[in-house]
Amino acid sequence: MPTEHDHSRRRADDVYRALDRDVFPRLGEIETKIGNLDESVNRLISDGCAQRPGDLRRTEVVEDQMERIFEKIDSFGEVLTAARVDMVAQVGVIKTDMTKQIGGIRSWVLGGCVATLIGVLGLVARLVFK
């Protein structure tokens, strides 16, 4: 029967798989797009100096859009960092739960060994002192 520990571990595994499948491959695409955007802006700066008010307005719009893009990238980084921290916290909880479970099993096994040893000693004592 699944325990809360199993659900937590599966949830952490699912989060990691989702990050590995959906997020990490996209980081390369984002870096490529940023590089292309940087090249375009540099070309615009060197080739297309704004001479008319309309050109100046278009340049301002591009700059505003670039700022928004970089803000989104920064917020995405914060979300990704928070997800990684949550995943590490879940793994820590799983390790703590496993340590508690192993300690409980160990004490039951030791208790069983002590009970068996006492039983064998009692049997030997009965046979010797009869």
Summary of the structure (lengths in Angstrom):
residues: 130
radius of gyration: 31.9
end to end distance: 49.5
largest distance: 117.0
contacts: 281
relative contact order: 0.08
helix: 92%
strand: 0%
